[in-house]
Every structure is written in C-alpha cells, then in structure tokens.
C-alpha cells in the first residue's frame, strides 16, 4: 500500500534502470488486464523528431477554445512529473498518481514473472494515462505524443482518428536506425489502416517511406507543401504572423502564441488536424476558435522568454534539426543583438554538430553540465573547447549575465529539455 506521492513516483522511476524496451507485447498484455482502456478513447497520435509538443499544444488550445475537454499525454515534463498526463492543461493530481500506481503496480509485478519481463517506466506511464482517461477522468479526445519512434512505441496500442508525423531528423539513431529512411519507417509505424496521416516531413526520401506505408494501410496523406501550406509574414513581439492554405480552408493573418519561424509549421499541422476532425468527425470548431487557440497556446521551453531585461530565453532544442530551427529564429528575431548561448546536452547527442549550428546565430557558446545521469561533462565537450568556453557552474553564468549584460545582449539557454527543466526551477 502506497501512502505518499513520493512513494508512487519512486516506484515509477524505479523502472528506469530497465531502460527503453521497444515492442508492444507488454503493453498489449497490460491493456488486456485493464479491460482495454485504449478502445474506449478517441485519440490523435503525434510522432516526429521535433515539434510534437508544440503541435499538441496548438491542438489542445484550439479544442479548448471550442469548448471540448482534452486529455494530453506528453514527455518529458518541464517542471513537474504530473504534467505528462493533463486535462485541459491542468496536470493530473498527486492523489490520482497514487491511485493509478496502486492499480498498475500489481499488474507490473505479475508481468515481471512472465516470459515478457517487467514493463519499462514509459510503458507504466502510458498505461496509467490510458486508464486515467478511459475510467477515471473521461474526456472528449486525447492527444497522445509518441515517446520514441512510433512503430514499437508503447503509445502505438491506440487506434486514432488521425495521425500526425511532424518532422524527421537524425536523433535516437541507436534505437531507430542510421538513415532518414530507417527513422521514417519507424515513425510511419503509427499509421493505422484507413486512418489518415498529416505530415510535416520535408525530406523527399522520408516522404516516400510515409507515402508507401500509407498506401499499404489505405490511408490518405495530407502533406505539408502540397495539401496545405503556410506563408510566413513577420515575427511579432510575441509569436509569428502567417497565412494558411489547405484543401479544407484558407485563413489569413493567423498568429502563433509561440516564438520561432518553425512554429508556423507546427501550428499548420495542428490546424490541418483540427480541420480534418471538423470535416470527418463533426467537431464543432469555427475559425474564431482556431485564431484564438493558436494565439493563446503556451508551451514552456520553446523560445520562451524568462527574463525581459536582460533578455534570457529557454529553448529545448536537443538535436541538429532543432538547433537549426532555433538558430534561424534567433537570427530573424534578434538580428542586431549580441547572442550568448549557454549549452548543456546529453552524452549520446551530436554535440559538435549542434554547437556548429547554434554558432550560426550565437556570437559565443558556453558549455556546461547539470545534474542528470546522461548529461555530458567537460570531457565530452573537450574536442570543442578550443573554440568554445566551459563553465562548471551554469547558475553563476546566468547570475553574472543578469548583472552585467548590456541592452543589446541576449542569453539563450539550450541543448536539452532536461537541462532547461533544471533551469526553469530557478525562475
């Protein structure tokens, strides 16, 4: 019997040493034992290397404007574990976490004794989310973000109304493969028979993989740049202004709530999914809801300004594609500013490639580390220290910047969602 929230979290995180365990057999076993909660839900499934969280945020914000109750399942969390399972933007309560662990833990113990072995941490959390939305807090629709890849991800037990693949980049290659085509194959694994896919993928080779899988599944493909497109207009003090065109509807002068040129594409994916739900599932969403929802969207750690004077930004870019998007947005939004980047990443990431891309916008890059098992340390950055600095204490870097920064200086803190989660706690 669990008595406290901390005990429940400790049990969940105690599954972490089991690592990532691709495959759906354990999830299917759990779903059967829980009386198939995944079959009781209307869902949207979102995969992709970057942009998943932002796309979920835009969809959630639009649907909430239209009066719907929305569940979201996202990862990782920025400030509190409970954020991963939310209703209408509010994280699940500590009491609900305890209740869910009490339900799932005996099943995990039982599964451990089978030939399948015990469930991973992510499988546990996914099962908790499915059970919560099916039996404890029913909602109108749940937006499920893939954890890793898609085909063998534990979220792939759902049968969604529509699937979204945001972008494809070279990340998590030790699990997903060494080529864009291999990674696209894994992401395309979320496409279900007869369920359309909305794709923001740009590489032709990856598009071909997605189209081939969709054809096998007799699923329609709505491809960015073909069935829908954006025309960016300008960066606003908060957000981006853009026009949207699609086979469903055209809209001029839409505004995103999040900063960054790439946010217009994430917003377009969300709008396209909403228009599909409106056309084929009678979701009562009007253009006004879309406009207000996009503008009201908030997702921490995405070009997020945490200090106005001096300007300090947090951005969760953690792979080359994300860093390229961040650099482009920094150049557009702060063309006349001197930009310093404070960078911490994980050991298994392409640190040199990311630093080189960041350097296109940043005048200087300071490497640091943080308290996390997989965080890169000074030795990992050693080959890069001939051209960049190393500072052990990131808190000191920020405090010194706050004191001494001139009006034309900007500090951007980036490299890992786990790192910006640590930084966010200080503000």
C-alpha positions as CSV (number, residue, x, y, z in Angstrom):
1,X,0.0,0.0,0.0
2,X,1.4,3.4,-1.0
3,X,0.9,6.2,1.4
4,X,2.5,9.2,-0.4
5,X,3.0,10.7,-3.8
6,X,6.8,10.5,-3.3
7,X,6.5,6.7,-2.8
8,X,4.4,6.4,-6.0
9,X,7.0,8.4,-8.0
10,X,9.8,6.4,-6.6
11,X,8.2,3.2,-7.8
12,X,7.6,4.6,-11.3
13,X,11.2,6.0,-11.6
14,X,12.4,2.7,-10.2
15,X,11.5,1.2,-13.5
16,X,14.0,3.5,-15.3
17,X,17.0,1.1,-15.0
18,X,15.1,-1.3,-17.2
19,X,15.8,1.2,-19.9
20,X,13.9,1.5,-23.2
21,X,12.2,-1.7,-24.2
22,X,10.8,-1.4,-27.7
23,X,7.9,-3.7,-28.6
24,X,4.1,-3.9,-27.9
25,X,3.7,-7.3,-26.3
26,X,4.0,-6.0,-22.7
27,X,1.6,-3.1,-23.5
28,X,-0.9,-5.5,-25.1
29,X,-0.7,-7.7,-22.0
30,X,-1.4,-4.7,-19.8
31,X,-4.2,-3.5,-22.0
32,X,-6.0,-6.8,-21.8
33,X,-5.6,-6.9,-18.0
34,X,-7.0,-3.4,-17.7
35,X,-10.1,-4.3,-19.9
36,X,-8.7,-2.4,-22.9
37,X,-8.9,1.3,-22.0
38,X,-7.3,2.2,-25.4
39,X,-10.5,1.1,-27.1
40,X,-12.7,3.5,-25.1
41,X,-10.9,6.6,-26.2
42,X,-11.0,9.0,-29.2
43,X,-7.4,9.9,-29.9
44,X,-4.9,11.7,-32.1
45,X,-1.4,10.2,-32.3
46,X,1.5,12.5,-32.8
47,X,5.0,11.3,-33.8
48,X,8.1,13.1,-35.1
49,X,11.7,14.1,-34.2
50,X,10.8,17.8,-33.3
51,X,7.6,19.8,-33.0
52,X,5.4,17.1,-31.3
53,X,4.9,19.1,-28.0
54,X,4.1,22.4,-29.8
55,X,1.7,20.7,-32.2
56,X,-0.1,19.1,-29.3
57,X,-0.2,22.5,-27.6
58,X,-1.8,24.2,-30.5
59,X,-4.4,21.4,-31.0
60,X,-5.2,21.4,-27.3
61,X,-5.6,25.2,-27.2
62,X,-7.9,25.3,-30.2
63,X,-10.1,22.5,-29.0
64,X,-10.3,24.1,-25.6
65,X,-11.4,27.4,-27.1
66,X,-14.2,25.4,-28.9
67,X,-15.4,24.0,-25.5
68,X,-14.0,20.5,-25.7
69,X,-12.4,18.6,-22.8
70,X,-9.0,17.5,-23.9
71,X,-6.5,15.0,-22.4
72,X,-2.9,15.2,-23.3
73,X,0.0,12.7,-22.9
74,X,3.4,14.3,-23.4
75,X,7.1,13.9,-22.5
76,X,9.4,14.8,-20.9
77,X,8.0,17.1,-18.3
78,X,9.5,20.6,-17.7
79,X,8.6,21.4,-14.1
80,X,6.6,18.5,-12.6
81,X,6.1,14.8,-13.5
82,X,2.3,15.2,-13.3
83,X,2.4,17.4,-16.5
84,X,2.8,14.3,-18.6
85,X,-0.9,13.4,-18.0
86,X,-3.1,16.5,-18.2
87,X,-6.7,17.6,-18.7
88,X,-7.4,21.0,-20.2
89,X,-3.9,22.0,-19.5
90,X,-4.1,21.0,-15.8
91,X,-1.7,18.3,-14.7
92,X,-3.2,15.2,-13.0
93,X,-3.3,15.4,-9.2
94,X,-0.9,13.7,-6.8
95,X,-3.8,11.7,-5.5
96,X,-4.6,10.4,-9.0
97,X,-0.9,9.4,-9.5
98,X,-1.1,7.4,-6.2
99,X,-4.4,5.8,-7.3
100,X,-3.0,4.8,-10.8
101,X,0.2,3.3,-9.3
102,X,-1.9,1.2,-6.9
103,X,-3.8,-0.1,-10.0
104,X,-0.8,-0.7,-12.3
105,X,1.8,-1.9,-9.8
106,X,0.3,-5.4,-9.1
107,X,0.0,-6.0,-12.8
108,X,3.6,-4.9,-13.4
109,X,4.6,-7.4,-10.7
110,X,2.6,-10.1,-12.4
111,X,4.0,-9.2,-15.8
112,X,7.5,-9.4,-14.4
113,X,7.0,-13.1,-13.7
114,X,6.1,-13.9,-17.3
115,X,8.5,-14.5,-20.3
116,X,7.8,-11.0,-21.4
117,X,9.5,-9.5,-18.4
118,X,8.6,-6.4,-16.4
119,X,7.3,-3.2,-18.1
120,X,9.6,-0.2,-18.6
121,X,9.0,3.2,-16.9
122,X,7.5,4.6,-20.1
123,X,5.2,1.6,-20.5
124,X,4.0,2.1,-17.0
125,X,3.2,5.8,-17.5
126,X,1.5,5.1,-20.8
127,X,-0.7,2.5,-19.2
128,X,-1.5,5.0,-16.4
129,X,-2.6,7.6,-18.9
130,X,-4.8,5.3,-20.9
131,X,-6.5,4.0,-17.8
132,X,-6.9,7.5,-16.4
133,X,-8.6,8.9,-19.5
134,X,-10.8,5.8,-20.0
135,X,-12.0,5.2,-16.5
136,X,-11.2,8.0,-14.0
137,X,-11.4,11.3,-16.0
138,X,-13.1,10.7,-19.3
139,X,-12.6,13.5,-21.9
140,X,-13.8,14.3,-25.5
141,X,-10.4,13.5,-27.1
142,X,-6.9,12.6,-26.0
143,X,-3.7,13.9,-27.8
144,X,-1.0,11.2,-27.5
145,X,2.6,12.1,-28.1
146,X,4.9,9.3,-29.1
147,X,7.8,8.6,-26.7
148,X,10.4,7.3,-29.2
149,X,10.0,6.4,-32.8
150,X,6.4,5.1,-33.3
151,X,6.2,1.6,-34.6
152,X,7.3,-0.1,-31.4
153,X,6.4,2.8,-29.0
154,X,4.1,1.9,-26.2
155,X,1.6,4.5,-27.3
156,X,1.1,2.5,-30.5
157,X,-1.7,0.4,-29.0
158,X,-4.2,3.2,-29.7
159,X,-6.3,3.5,-32.9
160,X,-6.5,7.2,-33.5
161,X,-9.0,9.3,-35.5
162,X,-6.0,10.9,-37.3
163,X,-2.2,10.5,-37.1
164,X,0.4,13.3,-37.3
165,X,4.1,13.0,-38.2
166,X,5.7,16.4,-37.5
167,X,9.3,16.2,-38.7
168,X,12.0,13.6,-39.2
169,X,15.6,14.2,-38.2
170,X,18.7,12.3,-37.1
171,X,18.0,11.6,-33.5
172,X,17.9,8.5,-31.2
173,X,19.7,6.6,-34.0
174,X,20.8,3.8,-31.7
175,X,17.2,2.8,-31.5
176,X,15.7,4.0,-34.8
177,X,18.4,3.4,-37.4
178,X,21.2,5.2,-39.2
179,X,19.4,6.7,-42.1
180,X,16.5,9.1,-42.7
181,X,14.6,6.3,-44.4
182,X,15.1,4.0,-41.4
183,X,13.9,6.6,-39.0
184,X,10.9,7.5,-41.3
185,X,10.0,3.8,-41.3
186,X,9.8,3.8,-37.5
187,X,7.7,7.0,-37.4
188,X,5.4,5.7,-40.2
189,X,4.7,2.7,-38.0
190,X,1.9,4.8,-36.3
191,X,-0.1,4.8,-39.5
192,X,-3.1,2.6,-39.0
193,X,-5.4,1.0,-41.6
194,X,-7.7,3.6,-43.0
195,X,-6.5,6.3,-40.7
196,X,-5.2,9.4,-42.5
197,X,-1.8,10.9,-41.7
198,X,-0.9,14.6,-41.7
199,X,2.8,15.0,-42.4
200,X,5.1,17.9,-41.9
201,X,8.1,15.9,-43.1
202,X,10.3,17.7,-45.7
203,X,12.9,15.2,-46.9
204,X,11.7,13.5,-50.2
205,X,13.2,10.2,-49.1
206,X,11.3,10.2,-45.8
207,X,8.1,11.4,-47.6
208,X,8.3,8.4,-49.9
209,X,8.6,6.0,-46.9
210,X,5.5,7.6,-45.3
211,X,3.5,7.5,-48.6
212,X,4.4,3.9,-49.2
213,X,3.3,2.9,-45.7
214,X,0.1,4.9,-46.1
215,X,-0.7,3.2,-49.4
216,X,-0.3,-0.2,-47.7
217,X,-2.7,0.9,-45.0
218,X,-5.1,2.5,-47.5
219,X,-4.7,5.8,-45.6
220,X,-4.9,9.3,-47.0
221,X,-1.8,11.5,-46.7
222,X,-2.1,15.3,-46.2
223,X,1.4,16.5,-46.9
224,X,2.8,20.0,-45.9
225,X,3.7,21.9,-49.0
226,X,1.0,20.0,-51.0
227,X,-2.4,19.7,-49.4
228,X,-1.6,22.5,-47.0
229,X,1.0,25.2,-46.7
230,X,2.0,28.4,-44.9
231,X,3.1,31.8,-45.9
232,X,5.1,33.4,-43.0
233,X,4.5,37.2,-42.8
234,X,6.5,38.6,-39.8
235,X,7.7,38.0,-36.2
236,X,5.5,39.8,-33.7
237,X,6.6,40.8,-30.2
238,X,5.0,37.5,-29.1
239,X,4.5,34.9,-31.8
240,X,4.6,34.7,-35.6
241,X,2.1,36.0,-38.2
242,X,1.3,33.8,-41.1
243,X,-1.3,32.8,-43.8
244,X,-2.6,29.3,-44.0
245,X,-3.9,27.5,-47.2
246,X,-5.3,24.0,-47.4
247,X,-7.7,21.7,-49.2
248,X,-10.2,22.3,-46.3
249,X,-9.9,26.1,-45.7
250,X,-7.8,29.2,-46.2
251,X,-7.1,31.6,-43.4
252,X,-5.1,34.9,-43.4
253,X,-3.2,36.6,-40.6
254,X,-3.1,33.7,-38.1
255,X,-0.9,34.4,-35.0
256,X,1.0,31.8,-33.0
257,X,1.4,32.1,-29.3
258,X,5.0,30.6,-29.5
259,X,8.0,32.3,-31.0
260,X,10.1,30.8,-33.8
261,X,9.7,30.6,-37.6
262,X,9.2,26.9,-37.3
263,X,6.2,27.4,-35.1
264,X,4.1,28.4,-38.1
265,X,4.6,24.9,-39.5
266,X,3.7,23.2,-36.1
267,X,0.6,25.4,-36.0
268,X,-0.3,24.4,-39.6
269,X,-0.1,20.7,-38.7
270,X,-2.4,21.4,-35.7
271,X,-4.9,23.4,-37.8
272,X,-4.9,20.8,-40.6
273,X,-5.7,18.1,-38.0
274,X,-8.5,20.2,-36.5
275,X,-10.0,20.8,-39.9
276,X,-9.9,17.1,-40.6
277,X,-11.7,16.4,-37.3
278,X,-14.3,19.1,-38.2
279,X,-14.9,17.7,-41.7
280,X,-15.0,14.0,-40.9
281,X,-15.9,13.7,-37.2
282,X,-18.2,16.8,-36.9
283,X,-16.0,18.5,-34.3
284,X,-17.7,21.9,-33.9
285,X,-14.7,24.2,-34.3
286,X,-15.0,27.6,-36.0
287,X,-12.3,29.8,-37.5
288,X,-12.5,32.1,-34.4
289,X,-11.6,29.2,-32.2
290,X,-8.6,28.4,-34.4
291,X,-7.4,32.0,-34.3
292,X,-7.9,32.4,-30.5
293,X,-6.5,28.9,-29.8
294,X,-3.3,29.5,-31.8
295,X,-2.7,32.8,-30.1
296,X,-3.3,31.5,-26.6
297,X,-1.1,28.5,-27.0
298,X,1.7,28.2,-24.3
299,X,4.3,25.5,-24.1
300,X,7.3,26.1,-21.8
301,X,10.9,26.0,-23.1
302,X,10.1,26.9,-26.7
303,X,11.9,30.2,-27.4
304,X,10.4,31.1,-24.0
305,X,11.5,34.5,-22.6
306,X,12.0,34.0,-18.9
307,X,13.6,37.5,-18.3
308,X,12.8,40.7,-20.2
309,X,15.8,42.8,-19.1
310,X,18.3,41.5,-19.8
311,X,16.6,39.1,-22.4
312,X,17.0,35.5,-21.4
313,X,15.5,32.7,-23.4
314,X,14.9,29.0,-22.9
315,X,14.7,26.6,-25.8
316,X,14.5,22.8,-25.7
317,X,16.4,22.2,-29.0
318,X,18.3,18.9,-28.4
319,X,19.2,17.7,-31.9
320,X,20.7,19.2,-35.0
321,X,17.4,19.9,-36.7
322,X,16.0,21.6,-33.6
323,X,19.2,23.6,-33.3
324,X,19.0,24.7,-36.9
325,X,15.4,25.9,-36.3
326,X,16.5,27.8,-33.2
327,X,19.4,29.5,-35.0
328,X,17.1,30.6,-37.8
329,X,14.6,32.0,-35.3
330,X,17.3,33.8,-33.3
331,X,18.7,35.5,-36.4
332,X,15.2,36.6,-37.5
333,X,14.1,37.9,-34.1
334,X,17.3,39.3,-32.8
335,X,19.3,40.5,-35.8
336,X,21.1,43.3,-34.1
337,X,21.7,41.7,-30.8
338,X,24.8,40.0,-29.4
339,X,23.8,36.4,-28.5
340,X,25.4,34.2,-25.9
341,X,24.4,30.6,-25.8
342,X,24.6,28.5,-22.6
343,X,24.6,24.9,-23.8
344,X,24.2,21.6,-21.9
345,X,23.4,18.3,-23.6
346,X,23.3,14.6,-23.2
347,X,26.3,12.3,-23.9
348,X,24.6,10.4,-26.7
349,X,23.8,13.5,-28.8
350,X,25.7,15.1,-31.7
351,X,27.1,17.9,-29.5
352,X,29.6,19.2,-32.1
353,X,27.0,19.4,-34.9
354,X,24.6,21.2,-32.6
355,X,27.2,23.7,-31.4
356,X,28.2,24.4,-35.0
357,X,24.6,25.1,-36.0
358,X,24.0,27.2,-32.9
359,X,27.1,29.2,-33.7
360,X,25.4,30.5,-36.9
361,X,23.3,32.7,-34.7
362,X,25.3,32.9,-31.4
363,X,28.3,35.2,-31.0
364,X,29.7,32.8,-28.3
365,X,28.8,29.4,-26.9
366,X,29.4,28.4,-23.3
367,X,29.3,24.7,-22.5
368,X,28.2,23.5,-19.1
369,X,26.7,20.4,-17.4
370,X,23.8,19.7,-15.0
371,X,22.7,17.1,-12.5
372,X,21.4,14.3,-14.7
373,X,22.8,10.7,-15.2
374,X,23.3,11.1,-19.0
375,X,24.4,14.7,-19.0
376,X,27.6,15.4,-21.0
377,X,30.5,16.6,-18.8
378,X,33.7,18.6,-19.5
379,X,35.4,15.6,-21.1
380,X,32.6,15.1,-23.6
381,X,33.0,18.7,-24.7
382,X,36.8,18.6,-24.8
383,X,37.2,18.5,-28.6
384,X,35.2,21.7,-28.8
385,X,36.8,23.7,-26.1
386,X,39.5,25.2,-28.4
387,X,36.8,27.4,-29.9
388,X,34.1,27.5,-27.1
389,X,34.2,28.1,-23.3
390,X,33.5,25.7,-20.5
391,X,31.9,26.8,-17.2
392,X,31.1,24.3,-14.5
393,X,28.5,26.4,-12.7
394,X,25.6,27.3,-15.0
395,X,23.8,29.2,-12.2
396,X,26.8,31.5,-11.9
397,X,26.8,32.1,-15.7
398,X,23.1,33.2,-15.6
399,X,23.5,35.4,-12.5
400,X,26.6,37.1,-13.9
401,X,24.7,37.8,-17.2
402,X,21.8,39.3,-15.3
403,X,24.1,41.7,-13.5
404,X,26.5,42.7,-16.3
405,X,24.5,42.3,-19.6
406,X,24.2,45.3,-21.9
407,X,21.0,46.3,-23.6
408,X,22.0,44.7,-26.9
409,X,22.8,41.3,-25.3
410,X,20.7,38.1,-25.3
411,X,21.3,34.9,-23.4
412,X,19.8,31.7,-24.9
413,X,19.8,28.5,-22.7
414,X,19.5,25.3,-24.7
415,X,20.8,21.8,-25.6
416,X,18.4,19.6,-23.6
417,X,14.9,19.6,-22.4
418,X,16.2,18.1,-19.2
419,X,18.6,21.0,-18.8
420,X,16.0,23.7,-19.3
421,X,13.8,21.9,-16.8
422,X,16.5,22.3,-14.2
423,X,17.0,26.0,-15.2
424,X,13.2,26.7,-15.1
425,X,13.2,25.7,-11.4
426,X,15.4,28.8,-10.7
427,X,13.0,31.3,-12.3
